[in-house]
Amino acid sequence: MARPEPQMPASAYKTYAIVAPVATHHRPATCAEVDCPHYLNGWRVRIEGLPPEMVHAAKTSGRRYIELPVAEGETWLQFEAGQPCFKASEHRTRIDKPELFIVRDGDHRGNPRGTKARMHQKPEHWVEDFATHQQGLADARERG
């Protein structure tokens, strides 16, 4: 879905966000911890079309598999469920750390004034800031 074109410059906007950055609010996780579908159900890889080094890496990865010749020019490596997938090192899970409640000047186009973002220490302060800002906008619109 396309984003509507803003009617005013970026400096006329504020952005409210609740974030949990991967770098600070997540940790590496196992396939089992993230209910990885490949771990749960197994997976297969078609050999044809893969570079030889990737086929070699798959076959020598230590994971259990069977080689399935399906037809002329179509062979699959079928890996058993219950073992780490090939993207296991990319899996992440949230740690028990509260989200960050941030208010920035500007919008998706940037912060033209270069002002520092404000981080609220409590969610209710962020909600109050947001409500006050919304009320200010509604009052200004009513005044014309």
KOLZA-550474 format. One record per residue (C-alpha): residue number from 1; residue in one letter; y, z, x negated. Coordinates in nm, 4 decimals, decimal comma. Each point is the difference from the previous one (the first is absolute). Last residue first. Layout:
N
<rec><seq>NUM</seq><type>A</type><north>Y</north><up>Z</up><east>X</east></rec>
...
This chain:
144
<rec><seq>144</seq><type>G</type><north>2,7271</north><up>1,1282</up><east>0,9095</east></rec>
<rec><seq>143</seq><type>R</type><north>0,0220</north><up>0,3741</up><east>0,0593</east></rec>
<rec><seq>142</seq><type>E</type><north>-0,3550</north><up>-0,0103</up><east>0,1378</east></rec>
<rec><seq>141</seq><type>R</type><north>-0,1223</north><up>-0,1769</up><east>-0,3132</east></rec>
<rec><seq>140</seq><type>A</type><north>0,1573</north><up>0,2649</up><east>-0,2213</east></rec>
<rec><seq>139</seq><type>D</type><north>-0,1605</north><up>0,2792</up><east>0,2049</east></rec>
<rec><seq>138</seq><type>A</type><north>-0,3442</north><up>-0,1671</up><east>-0,0178</east></rec>
<rec><seq>137</seq><type>L</type><north>0,0309</north><up>-0,0464</up><east>-0,3764</east></rec>
<rec><seq>136</seq><type>G</type><north>0,1015</north><up>0,3625</up><east>-0,0488</east></rec>
<rec><seq>135</seq><type>Q</type><north>-0,2887</north><up>0,1111</up><east>0,2191</east></rec>
<rec><seq>134</seq><type>Q</type><north>-0,2417</north><up>-0,1997</up><east>-0,2152</east></rec>
<rec><seq>133</seq><type>H</type><north>0,1420</north><up>0,1584</up><east>-0,3168</east></rec>
<rec><seq>132</seq><type>T</type><north>-0,0299</north><up>0,3493</up><east>0,1447</east></rec>
<rec><seq>131</seq><type>A</type><north>-0,3578</north><up>-0,0700</up><east>0,1113</east></rec>
<rec><seq>130</seq><type>F</type><north>-0,0976</north><up>-0,1317</up><east>-0,3448</east></rec>
<rec><seq>129</seq><type>D</type><north>0,1578</north><up>0,2974</up><east>-0,1788</east></rec>
<rec><seq>128</seq><type>E</type><north>-0,1751</north><up>0,2394</up><east>0,2427</east></rec>
<rec><seq>127</seq><type>V</type><north>-0,3342</north><up>-0,1734</up><east>-0,0556</east></rec>
<rec><seq>126</seq><type>W</type><north>0,0475</north><up>0,0190</up><east>-0,3787</east></rec>
<rec><seq>125</seq><type>H</type><north>0,0884</north><up>0,3702</up><east>0,0282</east></rec>
<rec><seq>124</seq><type>E</type><north>-0,3113</north><up>0,0566</up><east>0,2156</east></rec>
<rec><seq>123</seq><type>P</type><north>-0,2166</north><up>-0,1615</up><east>-0,2666</east></rec>
<rec><seq>122</seq><type>K</type><north>0,1071</north><up>0,2568</up><east>-0,2602</east></rec>
<rec><seq>121</seq><type>Q</type><north>0,1175</north><up>-0,0543</up><east>-0,3574</east></rec>
<rec><seq>120</seq><type>H</type><north>0,2037</north><up>-0,3069</up><east>0,0870</east></rec>
<rec><seq>119</seq><type>M</type><north>0,0269</north><up>-0,2646</up><east>-0,2696</east></rec>
<rec><seq>118</seq><type>R</type><north>0,3326</north><up>-0,1790</up><east>-0,0239</east></rec>
<rec><seq>117</seq><type>A</type><north>0,0084</north><up>-0,3360</up><east>-0,1738</east></rec>
<rec><seq>116</seq><type>K</type><north>0,2639</north><up>-0,0474</up><east>-0,2695</east></rec>
<rec><seq>115</seq><type>T</type><north>0,2819</north><up>-0,2409</up><east>0,0728</east></rec>
<rec><seq>114</seq><type>G</type><north>-0,0078</north><up>-0,3470</up><east>-0,1535</east></rec>
<rec><seq>113</seq><type>R</type><north>0,2783</north><up>-0,1252</up><east>0,2246</east></rec>
<rec><seq>112</seq><type>P</type><north>-0,1902</north><up>-0,3208</up><east>0,0742</east></rec>
<rec><seq>111</seq><type>N</type><north>-0,3220</north><up>0,1820</up><east>0,0990</east></rec>
<rec><seq>110</seq><type>G</type><north>-0,2538</north><up>-0,2749</up><east>0,0542</east></rec>
<rec><seq>109</seq><type>R</type><north>-0,0905</north><up>-0,2905</up><east>0,2258</east></rec>
<rec><seq>108</seq><type>H</type><north>-0,2602</north><up>0,2108</up><east>0,1833</east></rec>
<rec><seq>107</seq><type>D</type><north>0,2798</north><up>0,2326</up><east>0,1159</east></rec>
<rec><seq>106</seq><type>G</type><north>0,2961</north><up>0,1859</up><east>-0,1461</east></rec>
<rec><seq>105</seq><type>D</type><north>0,0566</north><up>0,3684</up><east>-0,0695</east></rec>
<rec><seq>104</seq><type>R</type><north>-0,3201</north><up>0,1932</up><east>-0,0411</east></rec>
<rec><seq>103</seq><type>V</type><north>-0,1498</north><up>0,2947</up><east>0,1913</east></rec>
<rec><seq>102</seq><type>I</type><north>-0,3353</north><up>0,1389</up><east>-0,1155</east></rec>
<rec><seq>101</seq><type>F</type><north>-0,2619</north><up>0,2396</up><east>0,1356</east></rec>
<rec><seq>100</seq><type>L</type><north>-0,2774</north><up>0,0164</up><east>-0,2604</east></rec>
<rec><seq>99</seq><type>E</type><north>-0,3485</north><up>0,0693</up><east>0,1358</east></rec>
<rec><seq>98</seq><type>P</type><north>-0,1723</north><up>0,3314</up><east>-0,0573</east></rec>
<rec><seq>97</seq><type>K</type><north>-0,2766</north><up>0,0277</up><east>-0,2612</east></rec>
<rec><seq>96</seq><type>D</type><north>-0,3675</north><up>0,0499</up><east>0,0792</east></rec>
<rec><seq>95</seq><type>I</type><north>-0,1270</north><up>-0,3015</up><east>-0,1909</east></rec>
<rec><seq>94</seq><type>R</type><north>-0,0405</north><up>-0,3375</up><east>0,1623</east></rec>
<rec><seq>93</seq><type>T</type><north>-0,2886</north><up>-0,2246</up><east>-0,1044</east></rec>
<rec><seq>92</seq><type>R</type><north>-0,0190</north><up>-0,2925</up><east>-0,2416</east></rec>
<rec><seq>91</seq><type>H</type><north>-0,2551</north><up>-0,2758</up><east>-0,0712</east></rec>
<rec><seq>90</seq><type>E</type><north>0,0990</north><up>-0,2462</up><east>-0,2735</east></rec>
<rec><seq>89</seq><type>S</type><north>-0,2678</north><up>0,1052</up><east>-0,2526</east></rec>
<rec><seq>88</seq><type>A</type><north>-0,2671</north><up>-0,0647</up><east>0,2631</east></rec>
<rec><seq>87</seq><type>K</type><north>0,0965</north><up>-0,3693</up><east>0,0234</east></rec>
<rec><seq>86</seq><type>F</type><north>-0,3409</north><up>-0,1322</up><east>-0,1107</east></rec>
<rec><seq>85</seq><type>C</type><north>-0,1780</north><up>0,2215</up><east>0,2524</east></rec>
<rec><seq>84</seq><type>P</type><north>-0,1525</north><up>0,3347</up><east>-0,0886</east></rec>
<rec><seq>83</seq><type>Q</type><north>-0,3579</north><up>0,0516</up><east>0,1196</east></rec>
<rec><seq>82</seq><type>G</type><north>-0,1413</north><up>0,1158</up><east>0,3325</east></rec>
<rec><seq>81</seq><type>A</type><north>-0,0702</north><up>-0,3395</up><east>0,1537</east></rec>
<rec><seq>80</seq><type>E</type><north>-0,2031</north><up>-0,2495</up><east>-0,1997</east></rec>
<rec><seq>79</seq><type>F</type><north>0,1554</north><up>-0,3088</up><east>-0,1616</east></rec>
<rec><seq>78</seq><type>Q</type><north>-0,0967</north><up>-0,3539</up><east>0,1011</east></rec>
<rec><seq>77</seq><type>L</type><north>0,0635</north><up>-0,2602</up><east>-0,2708</east></rec>
<rec><seq>76</seq><type>W</type><north>0,0220</north><up>-0,3335</up><east>0,1761</east></rec>
<rec><seq>75</seq><type>T</type><north>-0,1202</north><up>-0,3490</up><east>-0,0815</east></rec>
<rec><seq>74</seq><type>E</type><north>0,1111</north><up>-0,3251</up><east>0,1604</east></rec>
<rec><seq>73</seq><type>G</type><north>-0,0318</north><up>-0,3250</up><east>-0,1975</east></rec>
<rec><seq>72</seq><type>E</type><north>-0,3277</north><up>-0,1039</up><east>0,1674</east></rec>
<rec><seq>71</seq><type>A</type><north>-0,0504</north><up>0,2562</up><east>0,2736</east></rec>
<rec><seq>70</seq><type>V</type><north>-0,0122</north><up>0,3764</up><east>0,0506</east></rec>
<rec><seq>69</seq><type>P</type><north>-0,1038</north><up>0,1233</up><east>-0,3461</east></rec>
<rec><seq>68</seq><type>L</type><north>0,0384</north><up>0,3759</up><east>0,0389</east></rec>
<rec><seq>67</seq><type>E</type><north>0,0265</north><up>0,2070</up><east>-0,3195</east></rec>
<rec><seq>66</seq><type>I</type><north>-0,0624</north><up>0,3671</up><east>0,0604</east></rec>
<rec><seq>65</seq><type>Y</type><north>0,2372</north><up>0,2768</up><east>-0,0930</east></rec>
<rec><seq>64</seq><type>R</type><north>0,0216</north><up>0,3510</up><east>-0,1471</east></rec>
<rec><seq>63</seq><type>R</type><north>0,3232</north><up>0,0707</up><east>-0,1886</east></rec>
<rec><seq>62</seq><type>G</type><north>-0,0137</north><up>0,0403</up><east>-0,3779</east></rec>
<rec><seq>61</seq><type>S</type><north>0,2885</north><up>-0,2410</up><east>-0,0489</east></rec>
<rec><seq>60</seq><type>T</type><north>-0,2166</north><up>-0,2532</up><east>-0,1880</east></rec>
<rec><seq>59</seq><type>K</type><north>-0,0477</north><up>-0,2481</up><east>0,2856</east></rec>
<rec><seq>58</seq><type>A</type><north>0,3574</north><up>0,0320</up><east>0,1248</east></rec>
<rec><seq>57</seq><type>A</type><north>0,1489</north><up>-0,0321</up><east>-0,3503</east></rec>
<rec><seq>56</seq><type>H</type><north>-0,2172</north><up>-0,3068</up><east>-0,0738</east></rec>
<rec><seq>55</seq><type>V</type><north>0,1079</north><up>-0,1646</up><east>0,3260</east></rec>
<rec><seq>54</seq><type>M</type><north>0,3610</north><up>0,0834</up><east>-0,0855</east></rec>
<rec><seq>53</seq><type>E</type><north>-0,0350</north><up>-0,1472</up><east>-0,3507</east></rec>
<rec><seq>52</seq><type>P</type><north>-0,1549</north><up>-0,3183</up><east>0,1424</east></rec>
<rec><seq>51</seq><type>P</type><north>0,3057</north><up>-0,0655</up><east>0,2202</east></rec>
<rec><seq>50</seq><type>L</type><north>-0,0834</north><up>0,0296</up><east>0,3683</east></rec>
<rec><seq>49</seq><type>G</type><north>-0,0225</north><up>-0,3182</up><east>0,2071</east></rec>
<rec><seq>48</seq><type>E</type><north>-0,3708</north><up>0,0295</up><east>0,0613</east></rec>
<rec><seq>47</seq><type>I</type><north>-0,1161</north><up>0,3606</up><east>-0,0329</east></rec>
<rec><seq>46</seq><type>R</type><north>0,0762</north><up>0,1086</up><east>0,3537</east></rec>
<rec><seq>45</seq><type>V</type><north>0,0548</north><up>0,3750</up><east>0,0133</east></rec>
<rec><seq>44</seq><type>R</type><north>-0,1649</north><up>0,2401</up><east>0,2398</east></rec>
<rec><seq>43</seq><type>W</type><north>0,0770</north><up>0,3390</up><east>0,1393</east></rec>
<rec><seq>42</seq><type>G</type><north>-0,1586</north><up>0,3343</up><east>0,0837</east></rec>
<rec><seq>41</seq><type>N</type><north>0,0584</north><up>0,1751</up><east>0,3288</east></rec>
<rec><seq>40</seq><type>L</type><north>0,1611</north><up>0,3371</up><east>-0,0796</east></rec>
<rec><seq>39</seq><type>Y</type><north>0,1138</north><up>-0,0745</up><east>-0,3554</east></rec>
<rec><seq>38</seq><type>H</type><north>0,1244</north><up>-0,3452</up><east>0,0967</east></rec>
<rec><seq>37</seq><type>P</type><north>0,1739</north><up>0,1457</up><east>0,3077</east></rec>
<rec><seq>36</seq><type>C</type><north>0,1838</north><up>0,2584</up><east>-0,2130</east></rec>
<rec><seq>35</seq><type>D</type><north>0,0014</north><up>0,3250</up><east>0,1952</east></rec>
<rec><seq>34</seq><type>V</type><north>0,2931</north><up>0,1257</up><east>-0,2112</east></rec>
<rec><seq>33</seq><type>E</type><north>-0,1793</north><up>0,3024</up><east>-0,1471</east></rec>
<rec><seq>32</seq><type>A</type><north>-0,3288</north><up>-0,1892</up><east>-0,0415</east></rec>
<rec><seq>31</seq><type>C</type><north>0,1652</north><up>-0,2772</up><east>-0,2033</east></rec>
<rec><seq>30</seq><type>T</type><north>0,1359</north><up>0,2654</up><east>-0,2344</east></rec>
<rec><seq>29</seq><type>A</type><north>0,3627</north><up>0,1010</up><east>-0,0158</east></rec>
<rec><seq>28</seq><type>P</type><north>0,2905</north><up>-0,0212</up><east>-0,2436</east></rec>
<rec><seq>27</seq><type>R</type><north>0,2870</north><up>0,2240</up><east>0,1044</east></rec>
<rec><seq>26</seq><type>H</type><north>0,2801</north><up>-0,0368</up><east>0,2505</east></rec>
<rec><seq>25</seq><type>H</type><north>0,3382</north><up>0,1645</up><east>0,0679</east></rec>
<rec><seq>24</seq><type>T</type><north>0,1866</north><up>-0,0497</up><east>-0,3277</east></rec>
<rec><seq>23</seq><type>A</type><north>-0,0736</north><up>-0,3543</up><east>-0,1191</east></rec>
<rec><seq>22</seq><type>V</type><north>-0,1101</north><up>-0,1254</up><east>0,3430</east></rec>
<rec><seq>21</seq><type>P</type><north>0,3338</north><up>0,0923</up><east>0,1521</east></rec>
<rec><seq>20</seq><type>A</type><north>-0,0061</north><up>0,2066</up><east>0,3217</east></rec>
<rec><seq>19</seq><type>V</type><north>0,3069</north><up>-0,1120</up><east>0,1898</east></rec>
<rec><seq>18</seq><type>I</type><north>0,2105</north><up>0,0949</up><east>0,3011</east></rec>
<rec><seq>17</seq><type>A</type><north>0,2973</north><up>-0,2327</up><east>0,0138</east></rec>
<rec><seq>16</seq><type>Y</type><north>0,3484</north><up>-0,0150</up><east>0,1476</east></rec>
<rec><seq>15</seq><type>T</type><north>0,2174</north><up>-0,2941</up><east>-0,1041</east></rec>
<rec><seq>14</seq><type>K</type><north>0,3742</north><up>0,0034</up><east>0,0518</east></rec>
<rec><seq>13</seq><type>Y</type><north>0,2066</north><up>-0,3082</up><east>0,0774</east></rec>
<rec><seq>12</seq><type>A</type><north>0,3598</north><up>-0,1227</up><east>-0,0309</east></rec>
<rec><seq>11</seq><type>S</type><north>-0,0354</north><up>-0,0659</up><east>-0,3753</east></rec>
<rec><seq>10</seq><type>A</type><north>-0,2691</north><up>-0,2574</up><east>0,0761</east></rec>
<rec><seq>9</seq><type>P</type><north>0,2632</north><up>-0,2234</up><east>0,1629</east></rec>
<rec><seq>8</seq><type>M</type><north>-0,0014</north><up>-0,0337</up><east>0,3788</east></rec>
<rec><seq>7</seq><type>Q</type><north>-0,1911</north><up>-0,2000</up><east>0,2629</east></rec>
<rec><seq>6</seq><type>P</type><north>-0,3372</north><up>0,0291</up><east>-0,1752</east></rec>
<rec><seq>5</seq><type>E</type><north>-0,2332</north><up>-0,3008</up><east>0,0428</east></rec>
<rec><seq>4</seq><type>P</type><north>-0,3074</north><up>0,1013</up><east>0,1974</east></rec>
<rec><seq>3</seq><type>R</type><north>-0,3160</north><up>0,0497</up><east>-0,2080</east></rec>
<rec><seq>2</seq><type>A</type><north>-0,2633</north><up>-0,2634</up><east>0,0618</east></rec>
<rec><seq>1</seq><type>M</type><north>-0,3369</north><up>0,0999</up><east>0,1401</east></rec>
